[in-house]
């Protein structure tokens, strides 16, 4: 008879412990299964030369940050001045524009032809870079978001730390602020440079 009361109590206490542990975790620290693996391959148009496609192999040889962003992303606007500062400090940043039109809740991409979607995306990206500056050593555009799926991207901004051999070493979710850079990310970047 006592087991009838003990089993539910044990299950309840187990759930309490799980919830207590879960509430102490940082939701921005989601482990990526890509850490330690070669960055997924993609072929995307280069912003500066839309007729030219680029693969991650184009950036091999030196470590870089792959920064996933979009002009409709509020956090990306907050992050942008810090990216400009990092560029001045010699950090190599590759821009990865994500769903520029399709991700914007204020637009209905279904009403646009593929050509009109691309034209509007290039206009918006160009205006953004003209206004805030261009922190990117190179910039690719993923209009559909298909290439980002392989990276496990589910929002913006996200930044991948990729070593000289093209291996993902770290993934940061959320904007890079001066505090985040100094307290969490700078050491990871310096380790990447030392390893190259």
N, C-alpha and C positions, 0 to 999 in steps of 0.2 A: 504493500500500500504506500509506503514512504516514497518509492521510486516515482510514483505518479506526480509527486510534488518536486522532487529533486531534479528530474530531467528538465522541466520547463525553467526552473531557477538557473540551472547551469547554462542553458541556451540563452536566457536573458542576460546573465552576467557576461557571457561571451560576446554578445552583441554590444553591450555597454563598452567593453574593452575595445572592440573594433571601432566603434564610433569615436571614442576618446582619442585613439591613435589617429584616425582619419582627420579629426578636426585640428590636429597639431601640424599636419602636413601643409606645405606651401603649394597651392594649385598651379603656380607658375613653374614648379620643378617637376614637370612630367617627364619621366625618362623616355628617351627615344631609342627604339630598337636599331637605329642607324649608327649610333655611337660606335666607333671602331671599324666601321665599314666604309667602303668606297662610296662617294657621293653618287646617287642614282644618275644615270645618263638621261639627257634630254637634248633636243634640238629645238632651239627657239630663235626668233628673230632678234637681232641686235637693234636697240633703239636708235642708235646713231646711223645705222645703215639697214633699214628694214628688209632689204632684199637679201641681206647676208644672214645666214643662220649660224648659231654658235652652240658648242657643246662644252661641258665642264672641262674637257681636255685643253681648251684654249687658255685656261688659267693655271694649269699645272706648273710646278717649278717653284712657286712661292706661296706661302700661306695667305689666306684671305677670309674675309667675313662675307657670307652670302646673306644679304639683307632682303627679306621678303616684305614688300610694302605696296601701298596703293594710295592714290591721291584722296580717296574717300575715307581713308582711315584717320580718325582723330588722333590716335596715339602716335601714328607715323608723323603727323605734323609736329607733335611735341618732341619726337625723337630727332627730327631732321637737323636742328642746329648742332646736336651732339655728333651726328655723323660728319657734319662739316668740320667740326673740331678734330675728330679722329683722322680725317683725311689730311689735315694740316700737320698732324703728328706722325704721319707716315703709315697709317693703317690702311691696308689695301681692302677696299670694300667693293664687292660686286653687287649691283642692284638686280633684284628679281621682282619685277612688277607683276602683281597677282590680281587677275580678274578685274582689270581697271574699269570696265563698263559693267560686266555681269555681276560684280560684287557690290555695285553702288545701288542701294535700295531706292534711290531717287530716280533711277533710270529703268526703262524697260528695254533690255537688249533684244528681246524677241521682235521688236518693231524695226530693228536695224539690220541691214544686209551685212554680211561679213566685212565687206569693204568699208561701209560706213562706220561699223564698230571699230575697225582698226584705225581709220582716219580720226575718229573722235578720241580714241585712246591716245594716239600719238600727240594730238593737240593738247590734251589734258596733262600728259606727262611733261611735254615741252614747257608748258606754262608753269608747272610746278618747279621744274629745275631752273627756269629763268628767274622766278621769284625768289626761291630759297637757296639757290646754288646747287651745284652738282657734286655730290660727294663720291660719286662712283667712278671706279677705274674702268668699268664696263657695265652695261645695263641690258638685260634681256626682258622680253615682254611675254607673259603667259596669259593670253586673253581668255582662254577657256578654263584655266586652272588645272588642266590634266597633268602637266608636268609636276605641279606642286603636290599632287596626290602621292607620288612616289616618295616625297620628302616628309610626308605626314603633316603637311601644313593644314591647319584648320582655322587660322586667323592671321591677322597682321597686327603689329609687326612680329616677325620671328627672325632670328639670326642664327646661322650655322657657322661654327668655327671649323674651317677646313684646312688641313695641313698641305704641305708642298706636294705630297703624293696623291692628293685628292681624297683623303680619308676624313670623314666627319669626326671631330674630336669633342664637340660640345654643341648643344642647342639651347639658345636662350629664347624664352617666350616673353613678349612684352617689349615696351620701349627701353632703349638703352639711355639711361640718364647719367649725369656725371657721377652720382653716388653709386649706381649699379656698376658703372665702368670701374670706378676706383676700388670698390669693395669686393666685387665678384668677378668681373670679366677681364680686367687688365692683366692679372697674373696668368690667366688662361691664354691670352694673346701672346704674352712674352714667352710662355712655354712653347707655343706653336712656332714662334720665330727661332727659338733656340734649337728646336728639333729639325729645322729645315736645312 
